[in-house]
Amino acid sequence: MKKKRIPVLMVGIVAVLFWAPSGLSARGADEADPLRFGSLPAISAVPIIYAEENGYFDTEGVTLDIVPFNSPTERNVALQADQIDAFIGDVMTAVAFRRGGFPVVITSDIVEDFKLLSAPGSGIFSIEELDGGSVSLVPNFVLEYIMDVIARENRIEYETIVIPSISARFEALLAGRIDAVLFTEPQASLLAGAGASVIAGSGEYGIKAGAMIFREAYTKANPEQVKAFYRAYNRAVEELDGTSLGDYSDMLAAHGFPPDVASRVHGRLELTLAAPIPDGTVADVITWMESKGTSVSVTEPELTNYSLLP
């Protein structure tokens, strides 16, 4: 499969240690701070937001601060600057952090189902019709991994357009500046409701590379806090499963989700309890990264720690 990248904005994990999101401050090593969790407006964050809003973390003795971000780049810089302790990401991000001298560990999988959507009016209604078209994603991370698998399975080629901001990517598709984009919920349903066409999905290809990622130092210093975090998380998953995302529009809007979720997203949530990354996934991702010229130098045992799951 041959691809051409069209650089719009440079992204990735960058060592800008002096910058931090507004409202956050660095902490001392001996301070008893809350668990600072970085989130993006995606389906994987919904159980955490729901549990926090309903006091489940308080019940478990966990003081949780949810720190919202609109792009993975902002979130990554925040972890480098010691502004967050954990976040929802992917195997590739965990590898990149460890290689860069920021020891993190994958503690579980996440709720994950990415959809590949074509632009309204593009005339693209199948994966075959996307051959040679442009796809907006973030290179070297989970979106490119998913797109590479789908492209390989269907023997198509695509061009990459890099737009780090979630909202900017969303608007670019609706404006027809790109042919396709990969999004999870609720953005996928919002785009489909605005005329975009779903032409593929990560679930149908058995792809699952998303991950819950913690600072390794935090897990070692606070193992019971991490276990309590997952008890609250799983309680939320059990209550949310089968309900409608639109039922929680106001709650989610307060955490950076689109304000019109209730009126445009009507499907039922399909959630699963936190579990280890599926067997073979981490090894497959590492192989994929190496095939792209990345020297990984990280092994699966040092990258994962599932012992803190309930």
LUMDO-265904 format. One line per 8 residues: number of its first residue (from 1); for each residue x, y, z of N, C-alpha, C. Coordinates in steps of 0.05 Angstrom, whole numbers, plus 5000, padded with zeros to 4 digits. Atoms other than C-alpha are relative to their C-alpha. Example, Ala and Ser with C-alpha at 12.3 -4.5 7.8 and 13.67 -1.06 7.14 Angstrom:
2
1) 5018,4976,5000,5246,4910,5156,5018,5024,5000  4984,4976,4999,5273,4979,5143,4985,5022,5014
% end
This chain:
310
1) 5017,4976,5000,5000,5000,5000,5018,5025,5000  4985,4975,5002,5028,5068,4980,4984,5023,5009  5015,4977,4989,5010,5132,5015,5018,5025,4996  4986,4974,5000,5028,5205,5008,4989,5017,5022  5009,4983,4978,5026,5252,5067,5000,5029,4992  5002,4972,5006,5003,5323,5059,5001,5015,5027  4998,4988,4974,5029,5361,5120,4984,5026,5002  5015,4976,4995,4978,5412,5144,5010,5013,5026
9) 4989,4991,4974,5001,5418,5216,5018,4978,5011  4983,5020,4988,5058,5382,5250,4989,4992,5027  5011,5009,4975,5034,5339,5308,5019,4979,5012  4985,5022,4987,5060,5286,5356,5007,5007,5028  4992,4995,4972,5092,5283,5424,5025,5018,4998  4978,4981,5001,5136,5344,5432,5009,5008,5028  4989,4994,4973,5181,5362,5490,4999,5030,5005  5003,4972,4993,5154,5430,5508,4992,5001,5029
17) 5006,5004,4972,5160,5424,5582,4992,5025,5015  5008,4975,4986,5147,5497,5598,4971,5008,4996  5028,4993,5007,5076,5498,5570,4981,4982,5015  5021,5016,4987,5014,5475,5608,4974,5012,4994  5026,4989,5005,4940,5481,5595,4991,5019,5022  5009,4980,4981,4906,5540,5629,4986,4987,5023  5013,5010,4976,4885,5526,5700,5013,4977,5013  4986,5022,4988,4935,5471,5714,5026,5010,5011
25) 4974,4993,4989,4997,5474,5756,5016,4976,5007  4983,5023,4994,5056,5429,5769,4997,4994,5030  5003,5008,4973,5057,5390,5834,5026,4991,5012  4976,5010,4987,5110,5372,5885,4998,4970,5003  5000,5029,5000,5131,5300,5891,4986,4988,5025  5011,5011,4975,5105,5293,5963,4972,5009,5005  5027,4990,4995,5038,5327,5955,4979,4978,4994  5021,5019,5004,4974,5286,5960,4979,5013,4982
33) 5018,4988,5019,4940,5310,5897,4979,4981,4990  5020,5017,5013,4877,5284,5863,5012,4986,4976  4993,5014,5025,4881,5236,5804,4991,5019,4978  5006,4981,5022,4885,5284,5745,4998,4984,4974  5005,5018,5023,4854,5250,5685,4995,5017,4975  5004,4986,5025,4861,5278,5614,4980,4987,4982  5021,5012,5016,4800,5267,5570,4997,5015,4974  5008,4988,5025,4779,5280,5498,4970,4995,4997
41) 5030,5003,5003,4706,5288,5475,4994,4976,4982  5004,5025,5015,4699,5215,5454,4985,4980,5018  5016,5020,4986,4656,5155,5474,5016,4987,5023  4984,5014,4979,4714,5125,5514,5001,5015,5026  4999,4984,4975,4710,5183,5564,4973,5000,5014  5027,4998,4989,4635,5176,5577,4997,4986,5027  5003,5012,4974,4639,5125,5634,5015,5015,5022  4985,4984,4980,4691,5168,5670,4985,5025,5008
49) 5016,4976,4994,4649,5231,5664,4975,4993,5016  5025,5009,4987,4586,5194,5685,5006,4993,5029  4993,5008,4973,4621,5164,5746,5007,5024,5017  4993,4976,4984,4649,5231,5767,4976,5016,5007  5024,4984,4995,4583,5267,5759,4981,4987,5020  5018,5014,4981,4547,5214,5800,5013,4992,5026  4987,5004,4974,4598,5212,5856,5012,4972,5005  4990,5027,4996,4623,5141,5844,5029,5000,5008
57) 4972,4999,4992,4696,5161,5850,5002,5009,5029  5001,4992,4972,4680,5197,5916,4994,4976,5018  5007,5024,4984,4647,5133,5941,5024,4981,5003  4976,5018,4999,4711,5095,5925,5024,5013,5013  4978,4986,4987,4754,5147,5959,5020,5012,4981  4982,4988,5020,4784,5175,5895,4991,5029,4994  5006,4973,5008,4787,5250,5884,5010,5003,4971  4993,4999,5029,4785,5256,5808,4997,5028,4989
65) 5002,4975,5015,4800,5319,5768,5001,4992,4970  5001,5005,5029,4778,5311,5695,5010,5025,4986  4988,4978,5015,4820,5355,5650,4994,4997,4970  5008,5004,5028,4788,5364,5581,5020,5012,4980  4983,4991,5022,4829,5371,5517,4985,4997,4974  5013,5002,5026,4808,5382,5445,5018,4986,4979  4983,5014,5019,4868,5348,5413,5020,4983,5016  4980,5016,4986,4917,5292,5431,5026,5014,5005
73) 4975,4985,4997,4975,5340,5421,5000,5015,5026  5001,4985,4974,4952,5385,5479,5002,4981,5023  5000,5020,4979,4940,5324,5522,5028,4989,5005  4973,5011,4998,5009,5296,5507,5020,5019,5013  4983,4980,4988,5044,5360,5525,4994,5003,5029  5008,4998,4972,5005,5363,5590,5012,4978,5016  4988,5022,4985,5030,5294,5611,5030,5005,5003  4971,4995,4998,5102,5314,5594,5006,5021,5021
81) 4996,4978,4981,5094,5376,5637,4990,4992,5028  5010,5010,4974,5068,5332,5695,4975,5014,5009  5025,4987,4994,4999,5363,5691,4977,4980,5002  5020,5021,4998,4960,5298,5686,5014,4974,5008  4989,5025,4991,4969,5229,5715,4992,4976,4983  5011,5022,5016,4928,5187,5667,4983,5011,4977  5017,4990,5022,4890,5192,5602,4992,4976,4982  5009,5019,5020,4854,5154,5547,5017,5005,4975
89) 4984,4997,5024,4900,5141,5488,5001,4974,4984  4997,5024,5016,4928,5083,5448,5028,4988,5005  4975,5014,4996,4985,5033,5447,5023,5016,4989  4978,4985,5012,5026,5077,5400,5009,5023,5018  4993,4977,4983,5023,5137,5447,5016,4990,5024  4986,5011,4977,5045,5093,5506,5029,4993,4992  4974,5006,5010,5104,5068,5465,5017,5025,4996  4985,4975,5005,5124,5138,5444,5009,5014,5025
97) 4992,4988,4975,5123,5164,5515,5023,4985,5013  4978,5015,4987,5166,5107,5542,5026,5004,4985  4976,4996,5016,5215,5116,5485,5012,5028,5005  4992,4972,4996,5217,5191,5500,5009,5006,5029  4991,4995,4972,5235,5181,5574,4978,5007,5019  5023,4995,4982,5165,5188,5603,4986,4973,5005  5010,5027,4995,5149,5120,5635,4970,4999,5006  5028,5004,4996,5076,5103,5627,4994,4970,4996
105) 5009,5028,5004,5038,5037,5629,4971,4999,4991  5027,5005,5008,4976,5011,5596,4987,4983,5021  5013,5014,4978,4927,4989,5650,4975,4985,4991  5024,5014,5010,4867,4967,5608,4995,5009,4971  5011,4991,5025,4831,4973,5542,4981,5023,5005  5020,4979,4997,4778,5026,5529,4976,4993,4983  5023,5002,5018,4709,5032,5497,5009,5012,4974  4988,4991,5025,4727,5038,5424,4986,4989,4976
113) 5011,5009,5026,4694,5036,5356,5002,5024,4981  4995,4978,5018,4721,5083,5302,4986,4994,4973  5013,5001,5025,4681,5097,5239,5015,5016,4979  4989,4985,5023,4709,5117,5171,4977,5012,4985  5022,4985,5012,4663,5170,5142,5010,5016,4976  4994,4984,5023,4663,5202,5073,4984,5026,5001  5012,4974,5000,4646,5275,5061,4973,5001,4986  5025,4996,5015,4575,5296,5042,5005,5011,4972
121) 4996,4990,5027,4572,5306,4967,5025,4991,4986  4975,5009,5012,4637,5270,4955,4995,4978,4979  5006,5022,5018,4603,5213,4917,5014,4974,5008  4986,5024,4989,4642,5163,4960,4981,4986,5019  5019,5015,4984,4595,5110,4988,5010,4972,5007  4988,5026,4994,4642,5050,4994,5030,5003,5004  4971,4998,4996,4713,5036,5015,5015,4999,4974  4987,5002,5026,4731,5019,4943,5000,5028,4986
129) 5001,4974,5013,4709,5088,4920,5018,5021,5013  4981,4982,4987,4757,5120,4970,5028,4997,4989  4973,5005,5010,4817,5092,4932,5012,5026,4988  4987,4976,5010,4865,5150,4920,4991,5025,5013  5011,4976,4988,4825,5198,4963,5016,5008,5025  4986,4989,4976,4846,5240,5023,4986,4993,5025  5010,5007,4974,4837,5219,5095,5014,5017,5021  4987,4985,4979,4849,5264,5155,5004,4982,5024
137) 4994,5016,4976,4883,5229,5213,5026,5011,5012  4975,4993,4986,4941,5236,5262,5021,4978,4995  4981,5021,5008,5002,5199,5234,5013,4987,5024  4984,5016,4980,5038,5144,5274,4984,4992,5024  5016,5008,4977,4980,5134,5322,4976,4984,4991  5021,5020,5005,4916,5095,5326,4984,5004,4975  5016,4995,5024,4878,5130,5270,5015,4990,4975  4986,5010,5023,4933,5114,5220,5002,4970,5000
145) 4999,5030,4997,4939,5043,5246,4974,4988,4989  5027,5010,5009,4864,5032,5235,4998,5004,4970  5003,4994,5028,4866,5065,5166,5018,4982,4983  4981,5017,5014,4927,5024,5145,4988,4971,4998  5012,5026,5001,4892,4959,5164,4977,4999,4980  5023,4999,5018,4828,4978,5127,5009,5002,4971  4990,4997,5027,4867,5001,5066,5014,4975,4989  4986,5024,5008,4910,4938,5065,4979,4978,4993
153) 5020,5021,5004,4849,4892,5071,4984,5005,4974  5016,4994,5024,4814,4928,5013,5017,5008,4976  4982,4995,5022,4876,4940,4970,4996,5028,4988  5003,4972,5010,4867,5015,4965,5023,5017,5010  4981,4980,4992,4913,5075,4971,4986,5025,5010  5013,4976,4991,4900,5140,5006,5022,5021,5007  4983,4978,4992,4931,5208,5020,4993,5009,5028  5004,4991,4973,4939,5234,5091,5001,5030,5002
161) 5000,4971,4994,4919,5304,5112,4999,5002,5030  4998,4999,4971,4939,5321,5183,4986,5025,5011  5015,4979,4987,4889,5362,5223,4997,4991,5030  5000,5011,4973,4903,5352,5298,4974,5005,5016  5024,4993,4984,4842,5388,5326,4976,4984,4992  5024,5016,5005,4780,5344,5332,4979,5017,4986  5021,4983,5012,4732,5402,5317,5008,5009,4972  4991,4991,5026,4774,5426,5258,4997,4977,4980
169) 5002,5023,5018,4775,5356,5228,4970,4996,4993  5029,5003,5004,4699,5352,5237,4990,5020,4979  5009,4979,5018,4688,5418,5201,5012,4996,4972  4987,5003,5026,4737,5401,5146,4985,4979,4983  5015,5020,5015,4697,5339,5127,4974,5011,4989  5026,4989,5009,4631,5376,5125,5004,5021,4978  4994,4979,5020,4663,5431,5083,5011,4988,4974  4990,5013,5024,4689,5379,5033,5029,5005,4994
177) 4971,4996,5004,4762,5397,5043,5016,4975,5002  4988,5027,4999,4778,5324,5056,4979,4980,4991  5018,5020,5010,4747,5261,5027,4988,4983,5023  5009,5019,4979,4743,5220,5092,5014,5006,5026  4988,4996,4973,4758,5220,5166,4992,4976,5017  5006,5021,4980,4760,5170,5223,4992,5013,5026  5010,4988,4976,4718,5187,5284,4986,4978,5017  5016,5016,4983,4690,5151,5344,4975,5016,5007
185) 5024,4986,4992,4624,5170,5377,5007,5022,5021  5025,4994,5014,4591,5219,5385,5004,5013,4973  4996,4985,5024,4625,5254,5327,4991,4984,4975  5008,5016,5023,4612,5195,5279,4970,5003,4994  5029,4998,5005,4537,5198,5289,4992,5029,4993  5005,4972,5007,4537,5274,5286,5006,5005,4971  4993,4997,5028,4573,5272,5219,4981,4985,4982  5019,5015,5016,4527,5218,5193,4973,5014,4998
193) 5025,4985,5000,4467,5260,5213,5001,5025,4983  4996,4976,5016,4497,5318,5174,5005,4993,4970  4998,5008,5028,4502,5277,5110,5025,4984,4993  4977,5016,5006,4568,5240,5116,4992,4970,4999  5006,5028,5003,4569,5166,5097,5020,4983,5015  4982,5019,4986,4597,5111,5142,5007,4978,4979  4992,5019,5020,4638,5067,5095,5017,4977,5012  4986,5022,4987,4677,5024,5145,5002,5006,5030
201) 4997,4996,4971,4690,5014,5220,5021,4982,5011  4979,5016,4988,4745,4988,5264,4989,4974,5011  5012,5024,4988,4698,4938,5297,4998,4977,4980  5004,5021,5020,4684,4900,5232,5026,4988,4992  4974,5011,5007,4759,4891,5222,5014,4989,5025  4988,5012,4976,4772,4868,5293,5023,5016,5011  4978,4983,4991,4816,4928,5309,4994,5012,5027  5004,4988,4974,4824,4950,5381,5028,5006,5012
209) 4973,4992,4990,4887,4989,5399,4999,5023,5019  5003,4979,4980,4859,5041,5446,5008,4990,5028  4989,5009,4975,4885,5041,5517,4995,5021,5022  4999,4983,4977,4878,5070,5587,5029,5001,5009  4971,4997,4995,4947,5098,5603,5004,5016,5026  4993,4987,4976,4975,5117,5671,5030,5005,5002  4971,4998,4993,5042,5145,5694,5007,4976,5016  4992,5024,4985,5080,5085,5719,5005,5007,5029
217) 4995,4992,4973,5102,5124,5780,4974,5002,5017  5025,4998,4986,5030,5138,5798,4989,4973,5008  5010,5027,4994,5010,5065,5794,5016,4987,5022  4983,5012,4979,5068,5045,5838,4995,5013,5027  5004,4985,4975,5054,5099,5890,4971,4997,5010  5028,4999,4993,4978,5092,5889,4985,4976,4988  5014,5023,5012,4958,5021,5869,4971,4997,5008  5028,5003,4991,4895,5021,5911,4982,5022,4988
225) 5015,4979,5013,4874,5087,5881,4992,4992,4971  5005,5008,5027,4879,5058,5811,4978,4978,5000  5021,5021,4998,4838,4996,5832,4973,5013,5006  5025,4987,4993,4786,5042,5862,4989,5016,4976  5008,4987,5025,4785,5083,5798,4985,4981,4982  5012,5019,5018,4768,5021,5759,4974,4989,5011  5026,5008,4989,4713,5000,5807,4979,5020,4994  5019,4979,5007,4679,5067,5796,4994,5000,4970
233) 5003,5001,5030,4691,5062,5721,4981,4978,4992  5016,5023,5008,4661,4993,5716,4971,5003,5009  5028,4995,4991,4600,5013,5757,4986,5018,4980  5012,4982,5020,4588,5069,5707,4994,4985,4974  5004,5016,5025,4596,5021,5648,4975,4983,5002  5023,5017,4996,4544,4974,5677,4974,5016,4998  5024,4984,5000,4494,5030,5686,4995,5013,4973  5003,4986,5025,4507,5063,5619,4994,4981,4977
241) 5003,5018,5022,4506,5001,5575,4971,4997,4992  5027,5002,5010,4444,5000,5532,4984,5025,5001  5015,4974,4999,4424,5072,5546,5008,5017,4976  4994,4983,5023,4426,5129,5496,5019,5022,5008  4981,4979,4994,4484,5177,5493,4986,5027,5002  5015,4975,5000,4434,5233,5480,4988,5006,5027  5012,4996,4974,4406,5223,5550,5019,5017,5019  4981,4987,4982,4469,5255,5579,5012,5025,4986
249) 4990,4978,5016,4476,5315,5532,5011,5023,5017  4990,4978,4984,4482,5369,5585,5025,4993,5015  4977,5009,4985,4531,5329,5626,5025,4999,4982  4977,5003,5018,4576,5315,5566,5009,5027,4989  4993,4974,5011,4572,5386,5539,5018,5015,5019  4983,4987,4980,4604,5410,5604,5028,4990,4999  4973,5012,5002,4664,5366,5587,5010,5001,4972  4988,4996,5027,4676,5390,5516,4986,4985,4977
257) 5014,5013,5021,4627,5347,5478,4982,5019,4984  5018,4982,5015,4584,5378,5422,4974,5004,5015  5024,4994,4984,4523,5412,5453,4974,4987,4989  5024,5010,5012,4474,5380,5404,4999,4969,4999  4999,5029,4999,4488,5307,5423,4971,4988,5003  5026,5011,4994,4417,5296,5449,4982,4999,4976  5018,4999,5022,4382,5317,5386,5009,4984,4975  4989,5012,5025,4427,5281,5336,5012,4973,5004
265) 4989,5027,4996,4454,5218,5369,4980,4983,5016  5022,5015,4989,4401,5166,5383,5006,4970,5005  4994,5028,4996,4437,5099,5383,5005,4992,5029  4995,5010,4973,4445,5055,5445,5030,4995,5004  4972,5005,4993,4512,5051,5480,5005,4970,5003  4990,5027,4997,4549,4985,5475,5027,5000,5014  4976,4997,4984,4600,4984,5531,5008,4974,5013  4990,5023,4987,4644,4932,5563,5018,5008,5024
273) 4984,4995,4977,4679,4928,5630,5030,5002,4992  4971,4997,5006,4753,4948,5632,5013,4972,5000  4986,5026,5003,4797,4890,5610,5027,5004,4987  4974,4998,5013,4867,4876,5584,4997,5005,4970  4999,4998,5029,4884,4895,5512,4999,4971,4989  5002,5027,5012,4865,4835,5468,5027,4988,4994  4975,5013,5005,4920,4783,5461,5010,5005,4972  4988,4996,5026,4968,4798,5405,4999,5028,4990
281) 5003,4973,5010,4947,4870,5396,5025,5017,5004  4976,4984,4995,5007,4903,5429,5023,4992,4982  4979,5010,5017,5055,4859,5391,4995,5008,4971  5006,4992,5028,5019,4874,5325,5006,5030,4996  4995,4971,5002,5022,4949,5339,5030,5006,4999  4971,4996,5000,5096,4946,5355,5012,4992,4973  4990,5008,5027,5109,4908,5290,4993,5021,4979  5009,4979,5019,5068,4961,5252,5018,5024,5003
289) 4984,4977,4995,5108,5017,5284,5028,4996,4988  4973,5006,5010,5174,4983,5266,5000,5000,4969  5002,5001,5029,5150,4973,5194,5000,5028,4988  5001,4972,5010,5142,5049,5189,5026,5014,5007  4974,4988,4995,5215,5060,5209,5004,5010,5028  4997,4991,4972,5203,5072,5284,5016,4979,5015  4985,5018,4982,5255,5041,5330,4986,4999,5027  5018,5001,4976,5209,5018,5386,5016,4997,5026
297) 4983,5006,4976,5259,4989,5437,4984,4999,5026  5018,5004,4977,5200,4976,5484,4987,4973,4998  5012,5027,5001,5174,4907,5503,4973,5001,5012  5027,5001,4989,5103,4888,5518,4999,4998,5030  5001,5002,4971,5117,4867,5590,5004,5026,5015  4995,4975,4986,5145,4935,5609,4979,5021,4993  5020,4981,5009,5088,4970,5572,4973,4996,5013  5027,5007,4990,5029,4936,5605,5001,4992,5030
305) 5004,5009,4972,5005,4926,5677,4970,4998,5005  5029,5005,4996,4936,4895,5683,4993,4990,5028  5004,5011,4973,4945,4874,5755,4982,5018,5017  5016,4981,4985,4906,4936,5779,4971,5000,4993  5029,5003,5007,4841,4916,5746,4985,4985,5022  5015,5014,4979,4786,4893,5794,4998,4970,4994
% end
